[in-house]
Each structure stands twice: as C-alpha cells, then as structure tokens.
Amino acid sequence: MFFHKDEQLETLGDRILEQTWAEFPGLARNQISLTWLVYDPPAPINTGGAISPTEFWQYSPRGYSYRGGGAHLSRQRG
C-alpha cells in the first residue's frame, strides 16, 4: 500500500461512514467505498509534472481506506 494508516483518519473515516449509513439506511455496506489521502507539507502535488515518478513514490501520504463489505469497519481497511 502506498499510504500509511493514520489513527486520526481512521477515527474520522469510520465516523463518516457510520453517519452516512445512519442517514441512508438503505445503503448497503458493500455499496460504498472511501479512500482519503493526506499529503503533508511539503506536498509533492500540483507540481505540473516537475517531479519524477521515482521521486513521487518516495512519499508516503497518510491515508484511510474502506472498500465495502459486511464485516466490521476495522476488518475492511487496508
């Protein structure tokens, strides 16, 4: 995985998903996915292609990912 898990994003991401399911009870757990990436300063984005692919892959942004499914959120991440 090219991002590393972040506890704050995990907490917020889980909360967002739980609130979404509360607001839309007909939305099944396998009908939604969420990926959230945070590039902390100095961010290698919006460089107009000024960095090489090799340099880009040296960065490891913080992230959160949920890909849907029936199990509890903590078993679906990653």
N, C-alpha and C positions, 0 to 999 in steps of 0.2 A: 504494500500500500504506500502511495507516495506522500500521504499526510500522516501526522501523528495525532493520536487521540488526545483530547483535551478535556479535563474534568468539567470545566465551566461550560463548554459547548455541549458536552454530554447531558448535563443537567438541563440546560436551556432547550436543547433539541428534543429531549424526552418530554419536557413540559409543553412545548409547541405541539408535538404530535398528540399528546393526551388531550389538550384543549381543542384540537381540530376534531378528534373523534367525539368529544363531548358535544361540540357544536353541530357535527354532521354524523349522527349515529348510524346512518345507513352506509357510511364509507367503511368498507372492509379494510382490515389491516394489510391485506395484500394489494390494495388499490392505491397505495401512496408510497412514495419514496422521498427521501430528503438527503441531500448532500450539502454540507456547509463547510466552506474553506475560508480560513483567515490567514492572509499574508501579512505578518507583522513588519513594521518598518525595519530596514529599508526594503520595500516591496519590489520584487522584480517584474511587476506588471506595468502595463502602459508604457513600455519602453520603445514601442514602434519597431520591435524586432531587433533591438540593439544588443540583446544578449544571445549567446549561442545556446543550442539545445543542451550541450554538456553543462553549461553554467546553470541553466534553468533547473535541471534535475538535481543540482546541489542543494536547492532549497527544499525544506520540508515544512509546509504550512501546517498550522493547527487545523483539525477537522473533526467532523461528525458525519456519520452516515447511517441511514436506516433504509433497508431495501424491501420492506414489507414482509409479511408472513404472519403466522398465527401465534408464535411464541412471544414471550415477554420481550420488551424492547432490548434489554441488556444482552439477550442471546442473539439478536439480529444484527448488531453493529459489526463494522469492520469489513 
